[in-house]
Amino acid sequence: MYQNYGNNRNNGYRSASYRKKRNKKRIRNRVIIVATGLLLFFLIVWMITGMFSCMCNGCACGGANDAPVITETVDPNKNTDNKKPDNKKPKKNNDDSNANITTVFATPEIKDENPDSVGETVNGLYIWDKIAFEMFYGTPEVATRYADTVNKMQKNLGNIKVYSMIIPNHTEMGLPSRLKNVEGGATTTSQADFIKSAYENMNKKVTPINCYNELAKHCDEYIYFSSDHHWTGLGAYYAYKSFTEQTGQKAINLEDCEKHSIPDFTGSFHTSVGSKVNADTVDFWTFPYEVPTTITNKNYETDDYSSCFYLAEASGSVSYGVFLWGDNPLEVIKSQCETAKDEKILIVHESYGNPLVPFFTYNYKEVHSVDFRYWKGNLYDYCVDNNITNVVFANGVMSAATATQLDAIESLLG
């Protein structure tokens, strides 16, 4: 009996010990399960947070450490009913280019009071509403060629600050999209796309000046002529204003200037289309300060004048010559504006630059004007000899898309 009792007692002791160990094991297993569950929970939360962080900082929103997303320009004048295959040349993948800039173009709200009216093509010009429009055929390849030309000039000029301003013509700002690339309409390509492509292929040391948006904002004003391929003095002012805004400067106020008007201007288109287009008025503004000017003419003779405007009587086809006394290889304007900073700027241009150049006298003590079609010299040497600190290449879009004009600009390399 004792033996049996003893055996039962020992079995009881073993059962209690076993139960205690089993409980500890259960507790340990539960702790492991809970800890593992918490670890998995925090891991899942961390992964989800990381995914949203990626979307906001790079994948979708464009984080600070990522390249900016290029906003694709929508051609404001493209006829969506006549789309053509996209044969654009791929952009250069160059770390020194402006390929990552965001270039957004405003849509010109072109006045179209008679939406049923149509135009006609006469001697290569499209005539609508008694206005002559040039047709533009620029391609991405040509835009890249213009960018390459400006890039060469910038590298040659070294540390001199370089700007590029490509100026759209009247077709982009005055002809409704319903009359472009349709039967009986004007055949023309997008100048917005051309300018954007050129700017994106310029290197980072060239600052693009987008005057397109400022002109689009004022496209219902008298900023282009009807009988001539140029813009008006007012159009040039808005482009100058876009330069000052993008460079952090103050523009001269036209209300502080004296307006002059020359009527009956018959421009470059008038010979081809005659009375099918309206005659124009040439407006210009003289400043509340003196602008003595030294002009080197096409015979390379130099004369001094009291103004950069030809103030004698002018009418008919020569009225545009009031700006800078017409096309001259070289002009130097010494501004007497008290608020102008003591710096020198040089504008390289063709005739589109003539009404633009004078406005810079409000901001710079010396404004140098080079018409690349006539001036023969080395641009770098000229800038060094005259302490030029800023150079602006300001040209109409038609010149920017013309090989002979680009060759003429490159000739300034010497």
C-alpha positions in Angstrom: 0.0 0.0 0.0 2.8 2.4 0.9 4.6 1.6 -2.3 1.5 2.3 -4.3 0.9 5.5 -2.4 4.4 6.6 -2.9 4.1 5.9 -6.7 0.9 7.8 -6.9 2.5 10.8 -5.0 5.5 10.8 -7.3 3.2 10.7 -10.3 1.4 13.7 -8.9 4.6 15.6 -8.5 5.5 14.8 -12.1 2.1 15.9 -13.3 2.4 19.3 -11.6 5.9 19.8 -12.9 4.7 18.8 -16.4 1.8 21.2 -16.3 4.0 24.1 -15.2 6.5 23.5 -18.0 3.6 23.1 -20.5 2.1 26.5 -19.4 5.5 28.2 -19.7 5.8 26.8 -23.2 2.3 28.0 -24.1 3.0 31.5 -22.8 6.3 31.6 -24.7 4.6 30.4 -27.9 1.9 33.1 -27.5 4.5 35.7 -27.0 6.3 34.6 -30.1 3.1 34.6 -32.1 2.1 38.1 -30.9 5.6 39.5 -31.5 5.7 38.0 -35.0 2.2 39.4 -35.7 3.2 42.9 -34.5 6.4 42.7 -36.6 4.5 41.7 -39.7 2.0 44.5 -39.0 4.7 47.2 -38.7 6.4 45.8 -41.8 3.2 46.0 -43.9 2.6 49.6 -42.6 6.2 50.5 -43.5 5.9 49.1 -47.0 2.6 50.9 -47.7 4.0 54.2 -46.4 7.0 53.8 -48.6 4.9 53.2 -51.7 2.9 56.4 -51.1 6.1 58.3 -50.4 7.5 57.2 -53.7 4.4 58.3 -55.5 4.4 61.8 -54.0 8.2 62.4 -54.1 9.1 61.0 -57.5 6.8 58.7 -59.4 3.8 60.9 -59.7 4.4 64.3 -58.1 8.0 64.9 -59.1 10.2 65.0 -56.0 12.9 67.5 -55.3 15.6 65.0 -56.2 14.1 64.0 -59.5 14.3 65.7 -62.9 11.3 68.0 -63.6 8.5 66.6 -65.7 8.4 68.2 -69.1 5.0 69.6 -69.8 4.1 68.7 -73.3 3.2 71.8 -75.3 -0.2 71.7 -76.9 -0.1 73.4 -80.3 -2.7 76.2 -79.8 -3.2 76.5 -83.6 -3.3 72.8 -84.5 -6.4 71.6 -86.4 -7.3 68.4 -84.5 -9.3 67.1 -87.4 -6.2 66.8 -89.6 -3.7 65.2 -87.4 -0.5 63.9 -88.9 1.9 61.3 -87.7 4.4 62.5 -85.1 7.8 62.4 -86.8 9.6 64.6 -84.3 13.3 64.1 -83.8 14.1 62.7 -80.3 15.5 65.3 -78.0 19.2 65.2 -77.2 20.0 63.4 -74.0 22.7 65.8 -72.9 23.4 66.8 -69.3 24.4 70.3 -70.5 21.1 70.9 -72.3 17.8 72.5 -71.2 16.0 69.3 -72.0 14.4 69.2 -68.5 13.0 72.7 -68.5 9.2 73.0 -68.3 8.1 75.1 -71.3 4.4 76.0 -71.3 2.9 78.1 -74.0 -0.3 80.1 -73.6 -3.1 79.7 -76.1 -3.6 82.9 -78.2 -7.3 83.8 -78.1 -7.5 85.0 -81.7 -10.4 87.3 -82.6 -12.7 85.6 -85.1 -15.8 87.7 -85.4 -17.0 86.0 -88.6 -16.4 82.2 -88.2 -17.8 81.5 -91.7 -15.2 83.7 -93.4 -12.4 82.1 -95.4 -9.2 83.4 -97.0 -7.2 82.8 -100.1 -3.6 82.1 -101.0 -1.9 84.8 -103.1 1.7 84.7 -104.2 2.6 82.4 -101.3 0.8 84.4 -98.7 -2.5 83.6 -97.0 -4.9 86.5 -97.1 -7.7 86.7 -94.5 -9.6 89.6 -93.1 -7.4 92.0 -95.2 -4.2 90.7 -93.5 -1.4 88.8 -95.1 0.1 85.8 -93.3 3.4 84.1 -93.9 3.3 80.3 -93.9 5.8 78.6 -91.6 7.4 75.3 -92.3 9.9 74.8 -89.5 10.8 71.3 -88.3 12.3 69.9 -85.1 15.5 69.2 -87.0 15.8 72.9 -88.0 14.9 73.9 -84.5 17.8 71.8 -83.3 20.1 73.4 -85.8 19.2 76.9 -84.4 19.9 75.6 -80.9 23.2 74.3 -82.0 24.1 77.7 -83.5 23.3 79.5 -80.3 25.2 76.9 -78.3 28.3 77.5 -80.4 28.0 81.2 -79.9 27.6 80.8 -76.1 30.6 78.6 -75.8 32.7 81.0 -77.8 31.6 83.9 -75.6 32.7 82.1 -72.4 31.5 83.7 -69.2 29.3 86.3 -70.9 25.6 85.9 -70.0 23.7 84.7 -73.1 19.9 84.8 -73.7 17.9 83.6 -76.6 14.5 85.1 -77.8 12.7 83.5 -80.7 9.9 85.7 -81.9 6.7 84.1 -83.4 5.2 85.8 -86.4 1.6 87.0 -87.1 0.4 83.7 -88.4 0.8 82.2 -85.0 -0.9 85.1 -83.2 -3.5 86.3 -85.7 -4.8 83.5 -87.9 -7.6 81.3 -86.3 -6.8 77.6 -86.1 -9.9 76.7 -88.2 -8.0 78.2 -91.2 -4.8 76.2 -90.7 -3.9 73.0 -92.4 -7.4 72.6 -93.9 -8.6 72.6 -97.5 -8.4 76.2 -98.7 -6.5 77.3 -95.6 -2.9 78.1 -94.8 -0.4 75.2 -94.6 1.8 75.9 -91.6 3.5 74.1 -88.8 3.4 75.0 -85.1 5.7 77.8 -84.1 5.1 77.0 -80.4 6.5 73.5 -80.9 9.4 74.8 -83.0 10.4 77.3 -80.3 10.0 74.8 -77.5 12.2 72.3 -79.3 14.9 74.9 -79.9 14.9 76.0 -76.3 15.1 72.5 -74.9 18.1 71.8 -77.0 20.0 74.8 -75.9 22.6 74.3 -73.2 22.1 75.3 -69.6 24.2 78.4 -70.0 21.7 79.9 -72.5 18.7 81.5 -70.9 15.6 81.1 -73.1 13.2 84.1 -73.1 9.7 83.0 -73.7 8.1 86.1 -75.3 5.4 83.9 -76.9 3.2 84.0 -73.8 3.3 87.7 -73.5 2.4 88.2 -77.2 -0.4 85.6 -76.9 -1.8 87.5 -74.0 -2.0 90.6 -76.1 -2.8 89.0 -79.5 -6.0 91.1 -79.9 -3.9 94.3 -79.8 -2.0 95.9 -82.7 1.2 93.9 -82.3 1.7 92.9 -85.9 1.3 94.6 -89.2 -1.3 93.6 -91.9 0.9 94.5 -94.9 4.3 93.6 -93.6 6.1 90.6 -92.1 7.3 92.4 -89.0 5.8 93.1 -85.7 4.9 96.6 -84.5 6.6 98.7 -81.8 3.9 97.6 -79.4 4.6 93.9 -80.1 8.4 94.6 -79.5 7.5 96.3 -76.2 5.7 93.2 -74.9 8.6 91.0 -75.8 11.0 93.4 -74.1 8.7 93.3 -71.1 8.9 89.5 -71.0 12.7 89.8 -70.9 12.6 92.1 -67.9 10.2 89.9 -66.1 12.3 86.8 -66.6 15.5 88.6 -65.6 14.0 90.3 -62.5 14.1 93.8 -63.8 11.6 96.6 -64.2 10.3 97.5 -67.6 9.8 101.1 -68.8 6.2 102.2 -68.7 4.9 103.3 -72.1 2.7 105.9 -70.3 5.9 107.7 -69.3 7.0 107.9 -73.0 5.8 110.1 -75.9 3.9 108.2 -78.6 4.4 109.0 -82.3 2.5 107.5 -85.2 3.3 107.3 -88.9 0.2 106.5 -91.1 -0.1 104.9 -94.5 2.7 102.3 -94.0 2.7 99.9 -97.0 4.9 97.0 -95.9 6.8 94.2 -97.6 3.6 92.3 -98.5 2.0 95.2 -100.3 3.8 94.7 -103.5 2.7 91.1 -103.8 -1.0 91.5 -102.8 -1.7 95.2 -103.2 -5.1 96.4 -102.0 -6.0 92.9 -100.7 -4.5 94.0 -97.3 -4.9 97.0 -95.1 -2.3 99.8 -94.9 -0.7 100.1 -91.5 0.4 102.7 -89.0 3.9 102.6 -87.5 3.8 103.6 -83.8 7.0 104.3 -81.8 7.7 105.8 -78.4 10.5 108.3 -77.5 11.8 108.2 -74.0 11.9 110.7 -71.1 15.7 110.6 -71.3 18.3 111.1 -74.1 19.6 108.2 -76.2 22.6 109.5 -78.3 23.5 106.9 -80.9 26.6 106.0 -82.9 25.7 104.2 -86.2 28.0 102.2 -88.4 26.3 102.0 -91.8 26.7 99.3 -94.5 29.6 101.3 -96.0 31.2 101.0 -92.6 31.1 104.8 -92.1 30.4 106.0 -88.6 28.2 108.9 -87.6 26.8 110.2 -84.3 23.1 111.1 -83.9 21.0 112.5 -81.0 18.5 109.6 -81.1 18.2 105.9 -82.1 15.0 106.9 -83.9 14.9 108.4 -87.4 12.7 111.4 -86.5 12.5 112.9 -90.0 9.3 112.6 -92.1 8.8 109.0 -93.3 5.9 107.4 -95.0 4.9 104.5 -97.3 7.2 101.5 -97.5 10.1 103.0 -95.6 8.3 103.9 -92.4 9.7 100.8 -90.5 13.1 102.5 -90.9 12.2 104.8 -88.0 13.5 102.1 -85.7 17.4 102.3 -85.4 17.5 104.3 -88.6 16.8 101.1 -90.6 19.1 98.1 -91.0 22.7 98.9 -90.0 25.5 96.6 -89.2 26.4 98.2 -85.8 24.8 100.7 -83.5 25.8 101.8 -80.0 23.2 103.7 -77.8 24.5 105.4 -74.7 21.5 105.7 -72.4 21.1 108.8 -70.2 18.4 107.1 -68.1 19.3 107.7 -64.5 18.0 104.3 -63.3 19.8 102.2 -65.9 22.4 99.9 -64.3 26.0 100.4 -65.3 26.2 97.4 -67.6 26.5 96.8 -71.3 24.2 94.6 -73.3 24.5 93.5 -77.0 21.5 92.3 -79.0 22.3 90.2 -82.1 19.4 90.3 -84.5 17.9 90.9 -87.9 15.2 93.5 -88.7 12.8 92.0 -86.1 15.1 93.4 -83.5 15.0 97.0 -84.7 12.0 98.1 -82.7 13.1 95.9 -79.7 16.6 97.2 -79.1 15.7 100.8 -78.0 13.7 99.6 -75.0 16.8 98.1 -73.4 18.1 101.7 -72.8 15.9 101.9 -69.7 17.8 99.0 -68.1 21.4 99.3 -69.4 23.8 102.3 -69.7 25.0 101.0 -73.1 23.0 99.1 -75.6 24.9 97.6 -78.6 23.1 96.4 -81.7 24.6 94.0 -84.2 22.6 93.0 -87.3 24.3 89.7 -88.1 23.3 89.9 -91.8 25.6 92.9 -92.4 28.2 93.1 -89.5 31.5 91.5 -90.2 33.6 90.9 -87.2 34.4 88.5 -84.3 31.7 88.7 -81.7 33.9 87.5 -78.9 36.6 90.0 -79.6 34.0 92.8 -79.8 32.4 91.8 -76.5 35.9 91.7 -74.8 37.0 95.0 -76.3 33.7 96.8 -75.2 33.2 95.1 -71.8 29.9 93.5 -72.8 28.4 91.5 -70.0 25.1 90.3 -71.6 24.3 89.1 -75.1 20.8 88.5 -76.5 20.1 86.6 -79.7 16.7 88.0 -80.7 15.4 86.7 -84.0 12.1 86.1 -85.8 11.0 82.5 -86.1 11.4 82.6 -89.9 15.1 83.6 -89.6 15.6 80.9 -86.9 14.3 78.3 -89.5 16.4 79.6 -92.4 19.8 78.0 -93.1 21.4 81.0 -94.7 20.5 83.1 -91.6 22.0 80.5 -89.3 25.2 80.5 -91.4 25.3 84.3 -91.1 25.1 84.1 -87.3 27.8 81.4 -87.1 30.1 83.7 -89.3 30.4 85.9 -86.2 32.6 83.2 -84.7 35.3 84.6 -87.0 
